[in-house]
Amino acid sequence: MTDELIASGVIRKLMPWETALLRCHFLRLDTEARNCRFAAGVSDETIAGYAETALGPDALVHGFLVEGVLRGAAELRLIEDNAGEVAITVEDAWRQTGVGTALFGRLLLTARNRGVRSLIMTCLPANRGMQRLAARFDGKITYASGDVFADIATEPANAVSLWREAWRDGSSVAATVLDAQLNLLKRARTGFRAEHRDGETPGA
């Protein structure tokens, strides 16, 4: 299964100090996406509180960023028996573009290299997107107590998988730096044009 990214953006691991990026992403989710991720009726305050702990020592989060703004996130929370819980969120404008698949592929590689042998996804029956994603990665899907559960097995780590993660981490850092430089250049050009227009002499 490929995790090749179709939409334009950068996928990289989020650092512990990037809570604000994750919080703002969660708060931008539409009602349907919020319900699928956090259950119905969850307040902004509850979501913000969750984001404050989501980058803790027992978790790894890969983000999809566009011009420095987080538009998708794949969360891996380590649990007992070499297993991990997975949750994926993608903002509306970036769905159906391969972002969810790319995020999950990157997360799967990370989990494999840390000895996680089973990835568990839990979602509501209405969350067809997560169910399709689990099926793409050969997840075993079961239904119980009104929820859908998917169990996805991972292969043991090897030299190739470790190299792939290291290479992708390095590539992501380089892409992030380049993206930041391009954004600075765009802002500089915009500021120059605005200053130039403001300085024009009427009728000149």
Phi, psi and omega in degrees: 000125181277149172244029180296133184273128180269311180291156180279120181170184182237134172253128178205165175288140175274143179271157182304332182272007182259033179304320183299322178300314182292318180299313181296323176299310181301318183288340176277348182298142178287173186302317181297315181294322177297315181298320180293324183274319189242355185082157187295149172081010180282130184279165175301322181295320179294317179296317179297321178295321177296317181300329181296334182251357188290341180254033181285181184292343180263013186222154172228135181231126171261137180242150172254116185244138176237115182052042176082000180255130181284120182246351178203151181215140174239116185257135173238118177246122184284134178232193186286166172060041177055040180238163178216145176266139185238139172219140181229134176229138178224132179292154192307314185294345183248010175281159181062027178237009180089001183294313180300317179296316180295318178298315182292321177300318179293320180292322179299318178296316179298316180297316179303316183286352177250016174080011177283123185259345183215128177254128184247126177243131177239132180209169176284153179303332181284348183276076183293330181298315179294323180293319177295321179296316178298320180295323179299329180259026175061038178286143175272113188258132176227162182235132179199139175053035177081004179242164176247132180241137177233132179243118184244119181279146177245156177273158177296152177291151173215182183299323182292315181295322177295319178295318181299318180295315181297318180295317181291324176299315179296318179296322180294320178297315179298317180294324179295317178297315179298318179299318180296319179295319178295321178295319178297319179296318178298316180294322179295318179294318179297317179295321179296317180295318180295318179295322180295318179295317181296332183271357180291142178273122181305134177081358181288000000 
